Every structure is written in structure tokens, then in C-alpha cells.
Amino acid sequence: MGRRVDIPDLAFAGFLLALGGLAFHLAGELQIGRAGEMGPGYVPRGLALVVVMMGLGMALRALFAGGREFPAVAFRPLVLIGTAVALFALLLPRIGLALTSAAVVLCSGFAAADVRLRENLVLAVGLSAFAVALFIIGLRLPLRTWPW
């Protein structure tokens, strides 16, 4: 008889349970109120409860769904996507949205093993232009577009 537990789903269920528990704890001091007069803790606790219920449902399904091993961790995407998030936070106030968007797309694009430089450059320019059009021109957000 083989393994009957779906390890990846069980691990994600554990993550959902921890996340929901943390959210419920952080909203613990907020007043709940009632449905007619919601307090500031009503929605956060409700969402935390939904996340916990989803985690429990996924855990039950994982226990009976059939066996699957946890896949090997791919460090290249993990490092490059994390680096792209850090780049966004560090570069946006310094060099503006246009260049920051391009840098983030280039960095995260190399997370894939089969990336082509030319395609990644075209995607970076296109998404950078789209970000500027959407956030600066369309939504009129007060963000720097360029470093100057």
C-alpha cells in the first residue's frame, strides 16, 4: 500500500491554518460589533475564519486524496522573485516607476530556466509602458516616472 497523504496540499493547508490563526490573533483586540453595526474587527476576524476553514478543508482532502511527495525546492525562482520584490521596494522611490518596472520584470523573468533575453527585454519595455500608462496617466498616482 502506497502513501495516502498528499504532502504538498497538507503543507499548504498548514500554511493557511497558520496564516488564519495569526490574522485572528492580530485582530484579537479589535471590537467585533454585530452584523448591523460592524466594528473594526468584524471583517478581519471573518476573513481569518474563512482562511482557517479553507485550511481545514484542504487538510482533510490532503489526508485522503492519495499520495504525492513534496517536490524539490527550486532555488533560482525563489531567489530571483524575492530579489525582484526587494528591487521594487528599493528602486521605486529612487529611479521612478518606468525603470523600476523594467528592472523588476527583467529580474523576475530570469527565474524561468528557458528565458530568452530578447523576449524578456521586450516584455520589460511593454510592461513598464503599461505600468506608466495605468498608474501615472490613467489613475494619476503621485509617483515618479523617471529619476530626473
QUICORNOR-V814068 format. One line per field, one symbol per residue. burial: b if it has 9 or more other C-alpha atoms within 8 Angstrom, else e. A space follows every 50 residues. Layout:
BEGIN
burial=???
END
This chain:
BEGIN
burial=eeebbbbbbbebbbbbbebbbebbeebeeeebbeeeebbbbbebbebbbb bbebbbebbeebbbbbbbeeeeeeeebbebbebbbebbeebbeebbbbbb bbbbbbbbbbbeeebeeeebbebbbebbbebbbbbbbeeeeeebbbee
END
